[in-house]
Amino acid sequence: MNRFLSKALFLSMSATLMFTACEDDDEGVVNGDIVGSWELESLNLLYERVVSVPAGEDQTKEFKNYMDWDANGDAATAAFFQAIGEQGRLGATFSTIDIKNGDNIPGFPRTTALTSPAALTGFGVSLLLTIDDAAKRGEGATYKITGTYPTIRQADCQTTITVAPITDQGLYVSDFDRSGTEKLGNFMITPDPTLGGAVLPPFYTGVYEVDEHMHDGVAEKVLKIDYIDEDGHDERYKNVQETWSEADDRVITGYNLWHNDADGNLASADPNPAVLNPSYKGGYFKHPTLMIEQYSYQYTYYFYNAALSLRAQLADPKNPLTDLDGDGAVGVTDMVAFMHFDNLAGGNGVTPLGVPYANMVDSSKDLNGDGIPDPVVVNDSGTIFSGANPNVGGKLYFIQREGLCVPTNEVLTVKSEWAAHEE
């Protein structure tokens, strides 16, 4: 099935068919009030995505994106990389995604709520559903849905949100279940490629209701349709289709591009909500828990050098780093204290990349008035690193090494409301 992963979530609309006995001449005499034309008024989508390694593959596989230090077009930094070698450059590499089989995809479950005509218009979504009457209760009848709908697609290991045109047709059955047993309020849909149906997913346990609400002081007929899209799940697909095709049915969540915030930092979402999709290969890295306050939570050259020095000093058999600050653990703050004591002793210590300890730790200030200088971390986050003068420090630029494609199980819960369309 051609789903584009999008799963015309909104197809739910199509589910908008419903059965109720009807007495008006212009309404269906078999399927009742659902027969007619309907305009989408509200759409609420709950996406659930979980990592699912396909059968036959290594079930312990981990999915990571690797963010590598990059020159970002600076020739001096590119030359600096040649000087320190790949080991020195790739030592700064980190991952923002580290997931395995059964984990939630980062950012999921996720809700998209377009619960008013204004919200739909703002998103560029507009759908018209036309429902024909059936020849006999329990038999299939034609539906047609046209307009534009929001969808999720993946290409080159990058997932994007887009609004796409749709013209889709198929068959629906209302008030009966899949076995042919009468079940009031049940709604089923089967897209029919021979009629042009190639987007909407099949479902057999949708629920519909026709009601009224007031709009501009006038009673308006409203159709509500809820359903669950399961054809992107390698177990639950059995509820809606006979077979599973790993090539055609598997949902892939892709990570390859990034949003940037106003300062050029990597961001999971754009600060401008109108920008839906990422467009940057990289950016600076700032994080309130993964980075530390002394460097304004920014990944800087001094931070990287402090980490390299920590590793080296921990492994020094002659003078291994100990808990110098007395907090019960050995970490970066202990390395800062080590640099400070070296500065006071005139040791002229340097990091593995050659940055003088005196550049990274200011040992000239008496902060508490006891006559003894205290260590002050030099914060280099206010400048951008350049290989032209590396010992000045600065924040580092990172790009994603390659696209990350994650096999995914997806379940989409759709709730939609439609208003009777006036010709």
VEXPAPA-281715 format. One record per residue: residue in three letters; z, y, x of N, C-alpha, C in turn. Coordinates in steps of 0.1 Angstrom, whole numbers, padded with zeros to 4 digits, always signed. Layout:
N
ALAZYXZYXZYX;...
// end
This chain:
423
MET+0000-0012+0008+0000+0000+0000+0000+0012+0009;ASN-0008+0022+0005-0008+0035+0012+0003+0044+0007;ARG+0014+0045+0015+0025+0052+0010+0028+0064+0019;PHE+0023+0064+0031+0025+0075+0040+0040+0078+0042;LEU+0047+0067+0039+0062+0069+0041+0067+0078+0031;SER+0058+0086+0026+0063+0097+0017+0069+0091+0005;LYS+0063+0081+0001+0067+0075-0011+0068+0084-0022;ALA+0059+0091-0024+0059+0100-0035+0071+0099-0042;LEU+0081+0102-0036+0094+0102-0041+0094+0107-0055;PHE+0086+0116-0056+0086+0124-0068+0079+0117-0078;LEU+0073+0108-0074+0066+0100-0083+0074+0097-0095;SER+0086+0098-0092+0096+0096-0102+0091+0102-0114;MET+0084+0112-0112+0079+0119-0123+0072+0109-0132;SER+0064+0102-0124+0056+0093-0132+0065+0085-0141;ALA+0076+0083-0137+0085+0075-0145+0089+0082-0157;THR+0084+0093-0158+0088+0102-0169+0083+0096-0183;LEU+0078+0085-0183+0074+0079-0195+0086+0074-0203;MET+0085+0075-0216+0096+0070-0223+0093+0066-0237;PHE+0101+0057-0243+0098+0053-0256+0108+0058-0266;THR+0103+0063-0277+0111+0068-0288+0102+0068-0300;ALA+0106+0063-0311+0097+0064-0323+0094+0078-0326;CYS+0082+0081-0330+0078+0095-0332+0070+0096-0345;GLU+0073+0107-0352+0066+0109-0364+0056+0120-0364;ASP+0056+0128-0353+0046+0139-0353+0032+0134-0350;ASP+0022+0140-0357+0009+0135-0356+0003+0136-0342;ASP+0009+0146-0334+0003+0148-0321+0011+0141-0310;GLU+0020+0132-0314+0027+0124-0304+0023+0109-0305;GLY+0026+0101-0295+0023+0087-0295+0029+0080-0306;VAL+0022+0072-0313+0028+0065-0324+0033+0051-0320;VAL+0031+0047-0307+0036+0035-0302+0048+0038-0292;ASN+0045+0045-0282+0055+0048-0272+0064+0060-0275;GLY+0061+0068-0285+0070+0078-0289+0069+0091-0281;ASP+0080+0097-0279+0081+0111-0274+0076+0112-0259;ILE+0075+0101-0252+0071+0103-0238+0056+0106-0237;VAL+0049+0103-0247+0034+0105-0247+0031+0119-0247;GLY+0022+0124-0238+0019+0138-0237+0018+0142-0223;SER+0019+0155-0221+0018+0161-0207+0031+0168-0204;TRP+0035+0166-0191+0048+0171-0187+0047+0178-0173;GLU+0055+0189-0172+0055+0197-0160+0069+0194-0153;LEU+0068+0192-0140+0080+0190-0132+0089+0202-0132;GLU+0102+0200-0135+0111+0212-0135+0122+0210-0125;SER+0126+0198-0122+0137+0195-0113+0135+0182-0105;LEU+0138+0182-0092+0136+0170-0084+0148+0169-0074;ASN+0155+0158-0075+0166+0156-0066+0164+0142-0059;LEU+0163+0143-0045+0160+0131-0038+0171+0128-0028;LEU+0175+0115-0028+0185+0110-0018+0179+0100-0009;TYR+0177+0104+0004+0171+0095+0013+0182+0087+0021;GLU+0181+0074+0022+0190+0066+0030+0181+0059+0040;ARG+0184+0061+0053+0176+0055+0064+0185+0049+0074;VAL+0182+0036+0077+0190+0028+0086+0181+0021+0096;VAL+0185+0021+0109+0178+0014+0119+0176-0001+0115;SER+0164-0006+0115+0162-0020+0112+0152-0026+0122;VAL+0157-0034+0132+0148-0040+0142+0141-0052+0135;PRO+0127-0052+0135+0120-0063+0129+0124-0076+0134;ALA+0123-0086+0125+0126-0100+0128+0117-0104+0140;GLY+0123-0112+0149+0115-0117+0160+0116-0108+0173;GLU+0122-0096+0171+0124-0087+0182+0138-0087+0186;ASP+0141-0081+0198+0155-0081+0203+0164-0073+0194;GLN+0173-0079+0188+0182-0073+0178+0192-0064+0184;THR+0194-0065+0198+0204-0057+0205+0198-0044+0211;LYS+0185-0042+0208+0178-0031+0214+0184-0018+0210;GLU+0186-0009+0219+0191+0005+0216+0179+0015+0217;PHE+0180+0025+0208+0170+0035+0207+0175+0048+0212;LYS+0170+0053+0224+0175+0065+0229+0163+0075+0232;ASN+0166+0087+0231+0156+0097+0236+0161+0103+0249;TYR+0153+0104+0258+0157+0109+0272+0152+0123+0274;MET+0162+0132+0276+0159+0146+0278+0160+0149+0293;ASP+0148+0152+0299+0147+0154+0313+0147+0169+0317;TRP+0153+0172+0328+0153+0186+0333+0138+0189+0337;ASP+0134+0201+0333+0120+0205+0334+0118+0219+0340;ALA+0108+0221+0347+0105+0234+0353+0101+0245+0343;ASN+0096+0240+0332+0092+0250+0321+0083+0260+0326;GLY+0073+0256+0335+0063+0265+0340+0067+0273+0352;ASP+0079+0272+0357+0083+0280+0368+0080+0273+0381;ALA+0070+0278+0389+0065+0272+0401+0076+0270+0411;ALA+0086+0279+0412+0096+0278+0422+0105+0266+0419;THR+0108+0264+0406+0116+0252+0402+0109+0239+0404;ALA+0095+0239+0401+0087+0227+0404+0088+0224+0419;ALA+0088+0234+0428+0089+0232+0442+0103+0227+0446;PHE+0113+0232+0439+0127+0228+0441+0128+0213+0438;PHE+0122+0208+0427+0122+0194+0423+0117+0186+0434;GLN+0106+0190+0441+0100+0183+0452+0110+0182+0463;ALA+0118+0192+0465+0128+0192+0476+0140+0183+0473;ILE+0145+0182+0461+0156+0174+0458+0153+0160+0454;GLY+0140+0158+0451+0135+0144+0447+0138+0141+0433;GLU+0132+0130+0428+0133+0126+0414+0148+0122+0411;GLN+0155+0117+0420+0169+0113+0418+0177+0125+0414;GLY+0175+0136+0422+0182+0148+0419+0179+0154+0406;ARG+0166+0154+0402+0161+0159+0389+0166+0151+0377;LEU+0164+0138+0379+0167+0129+0367+0182+0126+0366;GLY+0189+0130+0376+0204+0129+0374+0209+0137+0363;ALA+0202+0148+0359+0206+0156+0348+0202+0151+0334;THR+0195+0140+0334+0190+0135+0321+0201+0131+0312;PHE+0199+0133+0299+0209+0129+0289+0201+0125+0276;SER+0208+0120+0267+0203+0116+0254+0210+0122+0243;THR+0203+0127+0233+0209+0132+0221+0209+0121+0209;ILE+0201+0111+0211+0200+0100+0201+0203+0087+0208;ASP+0213+0079+0203+0216+0066+0209+0220+0057+0197;ILE+0211+0050+0192+0213+0042+0179+0208+0028+0181;LYS+0214+0019+0173+0210+0005+0174+0209-0001+0160;ASN+0205-0013+0159+0202-0020+0146+0214-0018+0137;GLY+0212-0014+0124+0222-0012+0115+0228+0002+0114;ASP+0226+0010+0124+0231+0024+0124+0223+0033+0114;ASN+0230+0043+0109+0223+0053+0101+0214+0061+0110;ILE+0202+0064+0106+0194+0073+0113+0201+0087+0113;PRO+0202+0094+0125+0208+0107+0125+0203+0116+0115;GLY+0213+0122+0108+0209+0132+0097+0208+0125+0083;PHE+0210+0112+0082+0209+0105+0070+0222+0098+0067;PRO+0225+0096+0054+0218+0100+0042+0216+0115+0041;ARG+0204+0119+0034+0200+0133+0033+0196+0135+0019;THR+0199+0147+0014+0195+0151+0000+0186+0162+0001;THR+0175+0161-0007+0166+0173-0009+0167+0176-0024;ALA+0173+0188-0027+0175+0192-0041+0166+0204-0044;LEU+0156+0201-0052+0147+0212-0058+0150+0212-0073;THR+0161+0218-0077+0166+0215-0090+0163+0227-0100;SER+0153+0235-0097+0149+0245-0106+0134+0248-0104;PRO+0127+0254-0114+0113+0257-0112+0111+0267-0100;ALA+0121+0276-0098+0119+0285-0087+0120+0278-0074;ALA+0129+0268-0073+0131+0260-0060+0118+0252-0058;LEU+0112+0246-0068+0100+0239-0066+0089+0248-0062;THR+0087+0259-0068+0077+0269-0064+0079+0273-0050;GLY+0091+0276-0046+0094+0280-0032+0090+0270-0022;PHE+0091+0257-0026+0087+0246-0017+0073+0243-0018;GLY+0066+0249-0027+0051+0246-0029+0049+0233-0037;VAL+0058+0229-0045+0057+0217-0053+0053+0220-0067;SER+0043+0214-0072+0039+0216-0086+0032+0203-0091;LEU+0038+0197-0102+0033+0184-0106+0031+0184-0121;LEU+0020+0178-0126+0017+0176-0140+0015+0161-0142;LEU+0023+0156-0152+0022+0142-0155+0017+0141-0169;THR+0006+0133-0170+0000+0130-0183+0002+0115-0187;ILE+0008+0113-0198+0012+0099-0202+0004+0096-0215;ASP-0004+0085-0214-0011+0081-0226-0003+0071-0234;ASP-0007+0069-0246+0000+0060-0255-0005+0045-0252;ALA+0003+0036-0255+0000+0022-0254-0007+0017-0267;ALA-0015+0006-0266-0020+0000-0278-0010-0008-0285;LYS+0000-0013-0278+0010-0021-0284+0023-0020-0276;ARG+0034-0021-0283+0047-0020-0276+0048-0030-0265;GLY+0053-0026-0254+0055-0036-0243+0043-0038-0234;GLU+0031-0032-0238+0019-0033-0230+0018-0021-0221;GLY+0010-0023-0210+0008-0012-0201-0001-0001-0207;ALA+0002+0011-0203-0007+0023-0207-0009+0032-0195;THR-0018+0040-0195-0022+0048-0183-0013+0061-0182;TYR-0009+0063-0170-0004+0076-0166-0012+0083-0156;LYS-0012+0096-0154-0019+0103-0144-0010+0114-0139;ILE-0009+0116-0126-0001+0127-0120-0010+0134-0110;THR-0009+0148-0112-0017+0156-0103-0009+0168-0098;GLY-0013+0174-0087-0006+0186-0082-0003+0184-0068;THR+0009+0189-0064+0013+0189-0050+0028+0184-0050;TYR+0031+0176-0039+0044+0170-0039+0049+0169-0024;PRO+0062+0169-0022+0067+0168-0009+0067+0154-0004;THR+0064+0152+0009+0063+0139+0014+0067+0139+0029;ILE+0071+0127+0033+0075+0125+0047+0064+0117+0054;ARG+0059+0121+0065+0049+0113+0073+0053+0113+0087;GLN+0047+0103+0094+0050+0101+0108+0037+0098+0116;ALA+0035+0105+0127+0024+0103+0135+0028+0106+0150;ASP+0024+0098+0159+0027+0100+0173+0042+0101+0175;CYS+0050+0092+0168+0064+0092+0170+0070+0106+0166;GLN+0065+0112+0156+0071+0125+0151+0070+0125+0136;THR+0082+0125+0130+0083+0126+0115+0083+0140+0111;THR+0075+0143+0101+0073+0157+0095+0074+0157+0080;ILE+0078+0168+0075+0078+0170+0061+0066+0179+0057;THR+0059+0175+0047+0048+0183+0043+0046+0183+0028;VAL+0038+0192+0023+0035+0192+0008+0020+0188+0007;ALA+0018+0177+0000+0004+0172+0000-0001+0172-0014;PRO-0014+0172-0016-0020+0171-0029-0020+0157-0034;ILE-0019+0155-0047-0019+0141-0053-0027+0141-0065;THR-0035+0131-0067-0041+0127-0079-0040+0112-0080;ASP-0031+0107-0089-0027+0093-0089-0027+0088-0103;GLN-0032+0076-0105-0032+0069-0118-0027+0055-0117;GLY-0022+0050-0127-0017+0036-0128-0013+0033-0142;LEU-0005+0022-0143-0001+0017-0156+0015+0018-0157;TYR+0020+0022-0168+0034+0022-0170+0037+0014-0183;VAL+0050+0009-0183+0055+0002-0195+0069+0008-0197;SER+0072+0012-0210+0085+0017-0213+0092+0008-0223;ASP+0105+0008-0222+0114+0000-0231+0113-0015-0230;PHE+0107-0020-0220+0107-0034-0217+0109-0036-0202;ASP+0115-0048-0198+0117-0050-0184+0106-0059-0179;ARG+0107-0063-0166+0096-0070-0159+0093-0083-0166;SER+0103-0089-0172+0101-0103-0178+0095-0102-0192;GLY+0093-0089-0197+0088-0087-0210+0098-0087-0221;THR+0111-0086-0217+0122-0085-0227+0124-0071-0230;GLU+0126-0068-0243+0129-0054-0247+0141-0049-0241;LYS+0140-0037-0235+0152-0030-0228+0150-0015-0230;LEU+0156-0009-0240+0154+0005-0243+0158+0014-0232;GLY+0150+0023-0229+0153+0033-0218+0148+0028-0205;ASN+0143+0016-0204+0137+0011-0191+0123+0016-0189;PHE+0120+0019-0176+0107+0024-0173+0101+0017-0161;MET+0089+0013-0161+0083+0006-0150+0069+0012-0148;ILE+0065+0012-0135+0053+0018-0131+0046+0009-0121;THR+0033+0007-0122+0025+0000-0112+0013+0008-0109;PRO+0012+0015-0098+0000+0022-0094-0012+0013-0094;ASP-0023+0018-0098-0036+0010-0098-0046+0016-0090;PRO-0049+0010-0078-0059+0016-0069-0073+0018-0076;THR-0076+0009-0085-0089+0010-0092-0090+0023-0101;LEU-0078+0028-0104-0078+0041-0112-0075+0053-0103;GLY-0073+0050-0090-0070+0061-0081-0056+0062-0077;GLY-0048+0051-0081-0034+0051-0077-0032+0046-0063;ALA-0028+0055-0053-0026+0051-0039-0014+0057-0033;VAL-0006+0064-0041+0005+0072-0035+0018+0067-0040;LEU+0020+0066-0053+0032+0063-0059+0037+0049-0056;PRO+0050+0047-0055+0054+0033-0052+0056+0026-0066;PRO+0056+0013-0066+0059+0005-0078+0074+0005-0080;PHE+0079+0005-0092+0093+0003-0095+0094-0003-0110;TYR+0105-0010-0112+0106-0018-0124+0119-0016-0131;THR+0128-0008-0125+0141-0006-0132+0144+0009-0133;GLY+0133+0017-0135+0136+0031-0137+0142+0034-0151;VAL+0148+0045-0152+0155+0048-0165+0150+0062-0170;TYR+0147+0063-0183+0142+0076-0188+0150+0080-0200;GLU+0149+0092-0203+0155+0098-0216+0147+0110-0220;VAL+0145+0112-0232+0139+0124-0237+0150+0132-0245;ASP+0151+0145-0241+0162+0153-0246+0156+0167-0249;GLU+0165+0176-0252+0161+0190-0254+0170+0199-0247;HIS+0165+0211-0242+0174+0221-0237+0168+0234-0241;MET+0175+0245-0240+0171+0258-0243+0164+0265-0231;HIS+0153+0271-0234+0146+0278-0224+0141+0291-0230;ASP+0146+0303-0225+0143+0316-0230+0145+0316-0245;GLY+0156+0310-0249+0160+0310-0263+0152+0301-0272;VAL+0144+0292-0266+0136+0283-0274+0139+0269-0270;ALA+0141+0260-0280+0143+0246-0277+0131+0240-0270;GLU+0133+0233-0259+0122+0227-0251+0125+0212-0249;LYS+0115+0204-0251+0117+0190-0249+0116+0187-0234;VAL+0126+0178-0230+0127+0175-0216+0127+0160-0214;LEU+0120+0156-0204+0120+0141-0200+0127+0140-0187;LYS+0137+0131-0187+0144+0128-0174+0140+0114-0170;ILE+0137+0113-0157+0134+0100-0151+0142+0097-0138;ASP+0148+0086-0137+0155+0082-0125+0150+0069-0120;TYR+0148+0067-0107+0144+0054-0102+0147+0053-0088;ILE+0146+0041-0082+0149+0038-0068+0136+0032-0062;ASP+0132+0039-0051+0120+0034-0043+0125+0025-0032;GLU+0121+0012-0033+0126+0002-0024+0115-0004-0016;ASP+0103+0000-0016+0092-0007-0009+0091-0004+0006;GLY+0101+0004+0011+0102+0007+0025+0114+0000+0031;HIS+0119-0010+0024+0131-0018+0029+0127-0032+0031;ASP+0129-0038+0043+0124-0051+0045+0132-0063+0038;GLU+0142-0060+0030+0148-0070+0022+0146-0066+0007;ARG+0149-0053+0004+0148-0049-0010+0134-0048-0015;TYR+0124-0049-0007+0110-0048-0012+0108-0059-0022;LYS+0115-0070-0021+0114-0081-0030+0116-0077-0045;ASN+0122-0066-0047+0125-0061-0061+0112-0055-0067;VAL+0102-0051-0058+0091-0044-0063+0077-0050-0059;GLN+0077-0058-0049+0064-0064-0045+0066-0078-0039;GLU+0055-0086-0039+0057-0100-0035+0058-0102-0020;THR+0051-0094-0012+0050-0096+0002+0054-0084+0010;TRP+0057-0086+0023+0061-0075+0032+0051-0075+0044;SER+0045-0064+0047+0037-0063+0058+0043-0053+0068;GLU+0047-0059+0080+0053-0050+0090+0044-0039+0094;ALA+0031-0041+0094+0022-0030+0098+0021-0020+0088;ASP+0021-0023+0075+0018-0014+0064+0030-0008+0057;ASP+0041-0016+0057+0052-0013+0049+0064-0007+0057;ARG+0064-0010+0070+0076-0005+0078+0076+0010+0079;VAL+0088+0016+0076+0090+0030+0078+0094+0032+0092;ILE+0088+0042+0098+0091+0046+0112+0096+0060+0112;THR+0108+0062+0118+0113+0076+0120+0110+0080+0134;GLY+0104+0091+0136+0099+0095+0149+0106+0108+0154;TYR+0109+0108+0167+0114+0120+0174+0106+0123+0186;ASN+0100+0135+0186+0092+0139+0197+0092+0154+0199;LEU+0094+0161+0189+0094+0176+0190+0108+0181+0185;TRP+0111+0194+0188+0124+0199+0185+0122+0213+0179;HIS+0133+0216+0171+0135+0230+0167+0142+0238+0179;ASN+0140+0251+0179+0148+0259+0188+0155+0270+0180;ASP+0167+0273+0185+0174+0284+0178+0169+0297+0185;ALA+0175+0308+0181+0171+0321+0185+0172+0323+0200;ASP+0181+0315+0207+0182+0316+0221+0175+0306+0229;GLY+0166+0298+0222+0158+0288+0229+0165+0275+0231;ASN+0177+0273+0225+0184+0260+0226+0178+0250+0217;LEU+0179+0237+0221+0175+0226+0212+0183+0227+0199;ALA+0177+0225+0188+0184+0225+0175+0178+0214+0166;SER+0187+0209+0158+0183+0198+0148+0176+0204+0136;ALA+0178+0217+0134+0171+0224+0123+0168+0238+0127;ASP+0157+0244+0122+0154+0258+0125+0163+0267+0118;PRO+0168+0278+0125+0177+0288+0118+0170+0294+0106;ASN+0156+0294+0106+0149+0299+0095+0146+0287+0086;PRO+0152+0287+0074+0150+0275+0065+0136+0273+0061;ALA+0127+0283+0062+0113+0281+0058+0106+0273+0068;VAL+0111+0271+0080+0104+0263+0090+0109+0249+0089;LEU+0101+0240+0083+0106+0227+0080+0105+0217+0092;ASN+0094+0219+0100+0091+0209+0111+0092+0215+0125;PRO+0097+0207+0134+0099+0212+0148+0085+0213+0155;SER+0085+0222+0165+0073+0225+0172+0074+0226+0187;TYR+0086+0224+0192+0089+0226+0206+0091+0212+0213;LYS+0085+0211+0225+0088+0199+0233+0101+0199+0240;GLY+0107+0211+0241+0121+0211+0247+0128+0224+0245;GLY+0138+0226+0253+0146+0238+0252+0159+0237+0260;TYR+0167+0247+0260+0180+0247+0267+0190+0238+0258;PHE+0201+0234+0264+0210+0225+0257+0224+0232+0256;LYS+0228+0234+0244+0241+0239+0241+0248+0231+0230;HIS+0261+0227+0233+0267+0218+0223+0282+0220+0223;PRO+0289+0222+0212+0303+0225+0212+0312+0214+0216;THR+0308+0202+0216+0317+0191+0220+0312+0183+0233;LEU+0299+0183+0235+0293+0175+0246+0294+0184+0259;MET+0293+0197+0258+0295+0206+0269+0309+0212+0269;ILE+0312+0220+0279+0326+0225+0280+0326+0240+0279;GLU+0337+0246+0275+0339+0260+0272+0336+0269+0284;GLN+0340+0264+0296+0339+0272+0308+0325+0276+0311;TYR+0315+0269+0306+0301+0272+0308+0295+0276+0294;SER+0303+0282+0286+0299+0286+0272+0292+0275+0265;TYR+0296+0263+0267+0291+0250+0261+0276+0248+0264;GLN+0272+0254+0275+0258+0253+0279+0256+0244+0290;TYR+0245+0236+0290+0242+0228+0302+0236+0236+0312;THR+0243+0239+0323+0239+0248+0334+0238+0240+0347;TYR+0233+0247+0357+0231+0241+0370+0245+0239+0376;TYR+0254+0248+0374+0268+0247+0380+0275+0235+0373;PHE+0273+0234+0360+0279+0222+0353+0274+0209+0358;TYR+0260+0209+0360+0254+0197+0366+0260+0194+0380;ASN+0261+0204+0388+0267+0202+0401+0281+0198+0401;ALA+0289+0203+0392+0303+0199+0390+0304+0184+0387;ALA+0294+0179+0378+0294+0165+0374+0290+0156+0386;LEU+0280+0161+0394+0276+0153+0406+0287+0152+0416;SER+0294+0163+0418+0305+0164+0427+0316+0154+0423;LEU+0319+0154+0410+0329+0146+0404+0326+0131+0407;ARG+0314+0127+0405+0310+0113+0407+0311+0110+0422;ALA+0307+0119+0430+0307+0116+0445+0322+0116+0450;GLN+0330+0124+0445+0344+0125+0450+0352+0113+0445;LEU+0349+0108+0433+0356+0097+0427+0353+0084+0436;ALA+0340+0084+0441+0336+0073+0449+0339+0074+0464;ASP+0345+0085+0468+0348+0087+0482+0360+0078+0487;PRO+0357+0069+0495+0368+0059+0499+0379+0066+0508;LYS+0376+0077+0514+0386+0083+0523+0394+0093+0515;ASN+0388+0100+0506+0396+0111+0499+0392+0111+0484;PRO+0395+0100+0476+0391+0099+0462+0398+0109+0454;LEU+0390+0115+0444+0396+0125+0435+0407+0119+0427;THR+0418+0127+0425+0430+0122+0417+0432+0133+0406;ASP+0442+0130+0398+0446+0139+0387+0453+0151+0392;LEU+0445+0161+0397+0451+0173+0403+0457+0183+0393;ASP+0452+0182+0380+0458+0192+0371+0469+0186+0362;GLY+0472+0173+0364+0483+0167+0357+0481+0164+0343;ASP+0469+0163+0338+0467+0161+0324+0465+0146+0320;GLY+0467+0137+0330+0467+0123+0328+0453+0117+0329;ALA+0443+0125+0332+0430+0119+0334+0423+0126+0345;VAL+0413+0120+0351+0405+0126+0362+0392+0130+0357;GLY+0389+0143+0357+0376+0148+0352+0372+0160+0359;VAL+0363+0168+0351+0357+0180+0357+0367+0190+0362;THR+0378+0192+0354+0388+0202+0357+0395+0198+0370;ASP+0396+0185+0373+0402+0181+0386+0393+0184+0397;MET+0379+0183+0395+0370+0186+0405+0370+0201+0408;VAL+0372+0209+0397+0373+0224+0399+0385+0227+0408;ALA+0396+0220+0405+0408+0222+0413+0406+0218+0428;PHE+0399+0207+0430+0395+0202+0443+0387+0213+0451;MET+0377+0218+0444+0369+0229+0450+0377+0241+0453;HIS+0387+0244+0444+0395+0256+0446+0404+0254+0459;PHE+0410+0242+0461+0418+0240+0472+0410+0240+0485;ASP+0398+0235+0484+0389+0235+0495+0385+0250+0499;ASN+0383+0258+0489+0380+0272+0491+0392+0279+0499;LEU+0404+0276+0494+0416+0282+0500+0418+0277+0514;ALA+0414+0265+0517+0416+0260+0530+0404+0263+0540;GLY+0394+0270+0534+0383+0274+0542+0374+0262+0546;GLY+0374+0252+0537+0366+0240+0540+0351+0241+0540;ASN+0346+0252+0533+0332+0254+0531+0325+0242+0525;GLY+0331+0236+0515+0325+0224+0509+0313+0228+0500;VAL+0304+0218+0499+0292+0220+0490+0291+0208+0482;THR+0283+0210+0471+0280+0199+0462+0269+0190+0468;PRO+0267+0178+0462+0256+0170+0467+0242+0177+0467;LEU+0240+0187+0459+0228+0195+0459+0229+0207+0468;GLY+0240+0209+0475+0241+0220+0485+0247+0233+0480;VAL+0252+0233+0467+0258+0246+0462+0272+0247+0468;PRO+0275+0258+0474+0288+0261+0480+0299+0260+0469;TYR+0310+0254+0472+0321+0254+0462+0325+0268+0458;ALA+0324+0277+0468+0328+0291+0466+0319+0298+0456;ASN+0307+0293+0454+0298+0299+0443+0302+0295+0429;MET+0308+0283+0429+0311+0277+0416+0325+0279+0411;VAL+0334+0282+0420+0348+0284+0417+0353+0297+0424;ASP+0358+0307+0416+0363+0319+0422+0378+0316+0425;SER+0381+0317+0438+0395+0314+0442+0403+0326+0447;SER+0398+0338+0442+0404+0351+0446+0414+0357+0437;LYS+0415+0351+0425+0423+0358+0414+0437+0351+0412;ASP+0447+0360+0411+0460+0355+0408+0462+0358+0393;LEU+0460+0348+0384+0460+0350+0370+0474+0351+0364;ASN+0484+0345+0370+0497+0345+0364+0508+0353+0371;GLY+0503+0360+0381+0512+0369+0389+0522+0362+0397;ASP+0520+0349+0401+0530+0343+0410+0526+0344+0425;GLY+0516+0352+0428+0512+0354+0441+0503+0343+0447;ILE+0499+0333+0439+0491+0322+0443+0478+0323+0436;PRO+0467+0323+0443+0453+0324+0436+0451+0312+0427;ASP+0445+0315+0416+0442+0304+0406+0427+0302+0406;PRO+0423+0289+0403+0409+0286+0402+0402+0292+0389;VAL+0391+0298+0391+0384+0304+0379+0369+0299+0380;VAL+0365+0291+0370+0352+0286+0370+0342+0297+0368;VAL+0331+0297+0377+0321+0307+0376+0311+0303+0365;ASN+0310+0310+0354+0301+0307+0343+0287+0312+0346;ASP+0278+0303+0348+0264+0307+0351+0254+0306+0339;SER+0260+0306+0327+0252+0304+0315+0244+0316+0311;GLY+0247+0328+0317+0241+0340+0313+0227+0342+0320;THR+0223+0333+0328+0210+0334+0335+0202+0321+0333;ILE+0189+0322+0336+0181+0310+0335+0178+0305+0349;PHE+0180+0292+0351+0179+0287+0365+0164+0288+0370;SER+0163+0291+0383+0150+0291+0390+0152+0286+0404;GLY+0143+0277+0408+0143+0272+0421+0142+0282+0432;ALA+0138+0294+0428+0137+0305+0438+0150+0309+0444;ASN+0161+0307+0437+0174+0310+0442+0184+0300+0435;PRO+0184+0288+0438+0191+0278+0430+0206+0280+0431;ASN+0212+0285+0442+0226+0286+0443+0232+0297+0433;VAL+0224+0305+0427+0228+0314+0417+0232+0307+0404;GLY+0226+0295+0402+0228+0287+0390+0220+0292+0378;GLY+0224+0289+0366+0217+0292+0354+0215+0280+0345;LYS+0212+0283+0333+0210+0272+0323+0197+0265+0325;LEU+0198+0252+0323+0186+0243+0326+0178+0241+0313;TYR+0165+0239+0316+0156+0236+0305+0152+0221+0305;PHE+0152+0215+0293+0150+0201+0291+0138+0198+0282;ILE+0130+0188+0285+0120+0183+0275+0122+0168+0273;GLN+0118+0164+0261+0119+0149+0258+0108+0142+0266;ARG+0113+0131+0273+0104+0124+0281+0092+0118+0274;GLU+0094+0112+0262+0084+0106+0254+0089+0105+0240;GLY+0079+0103+0231+0083+0101+0217+0091+0089+0214;LEU+0101+0090+0205+0109+0078+0202+0106+0074+0188;CYS+0101+0061+0187+0098+0056+0173+0109+0046+0170;VAL+0115+0048+0158+0126+0039+0154+0122+0032+0141;PRO+0122+0019+0141+0119+0011+0129+0131+0013+0119;THR+0127+0015+0107+0137+0020+0097+0136+0013+0084;ASN+0147+0010+0078+0148+0006+0064+0151+0019+0056;GLU+0143+0022+0046+0145+0033+0037+0146+0030+0023;VAL+0156+0036+0017+0158+0035+0002+0158+0050-0003;LEU+0150+0052-0013+0150+0066-0018+0154+0066-0033;THR+0164+0074-0036+0168+0075-0050+0163+0088-0056;VAL+0156+0087-0067+0149+0099-0072+0154+0102-0086;LYS+0157+0115-0088+0161+0120-0102+0152+0131-0105;SER+0145+0131-0116+0136+0141-0120+0137+0145-0134;GLU+0133+0158-0137+0133+0163-0150+0119+0170-0153;TRP+0114+0168-0164+0101+0173-0168+0102+0181-0181;ALA+0094+0191-0182+0094+0199-0195+0080+0197-0201;ALA+0080+0197-0214+0068+0195-0222+0058+0206-0218;HIS+0046+0201-0214+0036+0211-0209+0028+0217-0221;GLU+0027+0230-0221+0020+0237-0231+0006+0239-0227;GLU-0004+0234-0235-0018+0236-0231-0022+0251-0232;
// end
